[in-house]
Amino acid sequence: MNVLVTGGAGFIGSHIVDRLIDEGHNVVIIDNMVTGQADLINPQATFYQEDICNAFRVEEIVKMHEIEVISHQAAQLDVRKSVEDPAFDAEVNIIGTINIFEAARKHGVKKVVFASSGGAIYGDTDQMPTPEGHPEQPISPYGVAKLVMEKYAHFYHVQYGLEYTAMRYANVYGPRQNAHGEAGVVAIFTDRMLAGQQCYVNGDGENTRDFVYVDDVVSANMAALTGDLVGPYNVATEKQTSVNQVFDTINAISGANQERVHREGKAGEQRHSCLSVAKLKQDADWSPTIDIQEGMKRTVEYFKSKN
Ligand SMILES: NC(=O)c1ccc[n+]([C@@H]2O[C@H](COP(=O)([O-])OP(=O)(O)OC[C@H]3O[C@@H](n4cnc5c(N)ncnc54)[C@H](O)[C@@H]3O)[C@@H](O)[C@H]2O)c1
């Protein structure tokens, strides 16, 4: 297949690109390199340093390479920035995504699989693990935009027959995650511990997240890109891990031996998040295969090899 991966120089996108190439597909990448890492770009892919906000170029690339399927991972993913500048967030995450859908429907693309967000879409909830049918209550412009992307995808499906899968990721972690900027706690702790810098746990550290290893996220994406899943699907583990447990596990694996130091918690932060994967299990026979201990071991190994 001819596959376009937007954000293919980023953490999750670059892993998807590698798997697609390993399985014999032709891959084209669009990435503006705002958080992308040049050394992650697979040399066997055709790379365009372009912005998804440039509708003309997106369309030109889709047409020229006769793209059949799109994996859309590019996004403005800084939640705080989305609060400070919702118009910019909407420009990238909503208008940029519409550019992808427009190029797709005009040039015969069969399907768009895109990165949505479980945590950001459901907001605070007592129903855990949270299923896809749970009411959506996003509490940030970033979450609103992810939900709006899903609504547009549904529109393109009904109006033009464009197939889509919205992958509602939990907290993805693993090798290649950028440890700076809007990174996940696993990458930040791993990077700092290996550099001998103190890590800080915000608040009491008993807040939990559902951490899913990037290889499992890639296999869920492969099931969506090559199968017939339509609609929203959680990609998660159904397990809750506290920030304290993340700290203790990385501390032990890396041999950093730090004292756990707490500082003031962040206002408005979600207390717990855990997503149901029953739907993806049933429709694609998908289950997470890497537990948190093994995933963090691999992540620490990666960060060590980089330094
Ligand atoms: N990492 C997580 O835990 C997580 C959780 C939920 C959803 N997501 C979603 O997964 C996707 C991938 O995230 P990631 O963690 O790999 O982040 P990342 O920053 O490593 O990757 C995003 C990539 O998109 C590129 N990009 C950003 N804006 C662009 C634009 N306007 N035009 C072209 N390229 C652009 C960046 O340069 C980068 O390479 C995003 O859509 C994100 O919202 C991630």
Ligand as a Chemical Component Dictionary entry (heavy atoms), coordinates in Angstrom:
data_LIG
# 
_chem_comp.id                   LIG 
_chem_comp.type                 NON-POLYMER 
_chem_comp.pdbx_formal_charge   0 
_chem_comp.three_letter_code    LIG 
# 
loop_
_chem_comp_atom.comp_id 
_chem_comp_atom.atom_id 
_chem_comp_atom.alt_atom_id 
_chem_comp_atom.type_symbol 
_chem_comp_atom.charge 
_chem_comp_atom.model_Cartn_x 
_chem_comp_atom.model_Cartn_y 
_chem_comp_atom.model_Cartn_z 
_chem_comp_atom.pdbx_ordinal 
LIG N1  N1  N 0  2.128  10.517 23.460 1  
LIG C1  C1  C 0  0.943  10.337 24.030 2  
LIG O1  O1  O 0  0.845  9.871  25.170 3  
LIG C2  C2  C 0  -0.331 10.686 23.278 4  
LIG C3  C3  C 0  -1.556 10.484 23.938 5  
LIG C4  C4  C 0  -2.728 10.793 23.245 6  
LIG C5  C5  C 0  -2.671 11.233 21.931 7  
LIG N2  N2  N 1  -1.461 11.440 21.343 8  
LIG C6  C6  C 0  -1.456 11.903 19.954 9  
LIG O2  O2  O 0  -0.555 11.084 19.208 10 
LIG C7  C7  C 0  0.000  11.834 18.134 11 
LIG C8  C8  C 0  1.505  11.687 18.091 12 
LIG O3  O3  O 0  2.041  12.219 19.286 13 
LIG P1  P1  P 0  3.550  11.942 19.766 14 
LIG O4  O4  O 0  3.479  11.641 21.213 15 
LIG O5  O5  O -1 4.202  11.003 18.831 16 
LIG O6  O6  O 0  4.166  13.416 19.644 17 
LIG P2  P2  P 0  5.413  13.961 18.792 18 
LIG O7  O7  O 0  5.524  15.426 19.127 19 
LIG O8  O8  O 0  6.608  13.131 19.006 20 
LIG O9  O9  O 0  4.909  13.790 17.294 21 
LIG C9  C9  C 0  4.121  14.732 16.613 22 
LIG C10 C10 C 0  4.775  14.997 15.268 23 
LIG O10 O10 O 0  3.920  15.869 14.503 24 
LIG C11 C11 C 0  4.745  16.877 13.911 25 
LIG N3  N3  N 0  3.888  18.076 13.714 26 
LIG C12 C12 C 0  3.353  18.876 14.657 27 
LIG N4  N4  N 0  2.632  19.866 14.091 28 
LIG C13 C13 C 0  2.708  19.671 12.744 29 
LIG C14 C14 C 0  2.172  20.363 11.623 30 
LIG N5  N5  N 0  1.430  21.470 11.787 31 
LIG N6  N6  N 0  2.441  19.895 10.392 32 
LIG C15 C15 C 0  3.213  18.777 10.216 33 
LIG N7  N7  N 0  3.753  18.090 11.238 34 
LIG C16 C16 C 0  3.494  18.519 12.499 35 
LIG C17 C17 C 0  5.867  17.117 14.899 36 
LIG O11 O11 O 0  7.006  17.710 14.315 37 
LIG C18 C18 C 0  6.136  15.695 15.394 38 
LIG O12 O12 O 0  7.092  15.022 14.608 39 
LIG C19 C19 C 0  -0.514 13.272 18.308 40 
LIG O13 O13 O 0  -1.626 13.446 17.461 41 
LIG C20 C20 C 0  -0.948 13.318 19.756 42 
LIG O14 O14 O 0  -1.963 14.284 19.970 43 
LIG C21 C21 C 0  -0.290 11.159 21.977 44 
# 
loop_
_chem_comp_bond.comp_id 
_chem_comp_bond.atom_id_1 
_chem_comp_bond.atom_id_2 
_chem_comp_bond.value_order 
_chem_comp_bond.pdbx_ordinal 
LIG N1  C1  SING 1  
LIG C1  O1  DOUB 2  
LIG C1  C2  SING 3  
LIG C2  C3  SING 4  
LIG C2  C21 DOUB 5  
LIG C3  C4  DOUB 6  
LIG C4  C5  SING 7  
LIG C5  N2  DOUB 8  
LIG N2  C6  SING 9  
LIG N2  C21 SING 10 
LIG C6  O2  SING 11 
LIG C6  C20 SING 12 
LIG O2  C7  SING 13 
LIG C7  C8  SING 14 
LIG C7  C19 SING 15 
LIG C8  O3  SING 16 
LIG O3  P1  SING 17 
LIG P1  O4  DOUB 18 
LIG P1  O5  SING 19 
LIG P1  O6  SING 20 
LIG O6  P2  SING 21 
LIG P2  O7  DOUB 22 
LIG P2  O8  SING 23 
LIG P2  O9  SING 24 
LIG O9  C9  SING 25 
LIG C9  C10 SING 26 
LIG C10 O10 SING 27 
LIG C10 C18 SING 28 
LIG O10 C11 SING 29 
LIG C11 N3  SING 30 
LIG C11 C17 SING 31 
LIG N3  C12 SING 32 
LIG N3  C16 SING 33 
LIG C12 N4  DOUB 34 
LIG N4  C13 SING 35 
LIG C13 C14 SING 36 
LIG C13 C16 DOUB 37 
LIG C14 N5  SING 38 
LIG C14 N6  DOUB 39 
LIG N6  C15 SING 40 
LIG C15 N7  DOUB 41 
LIG N7  C16 SING 42 
LIG C17 O11 SING 43 
LIG C17 C18 SING 44 
LIG C18 O12 SING 45 
LIG C19 O13 SING 46 
LIG C19 C20 SING 47 
LIG C20 O14 SING 48 
# 
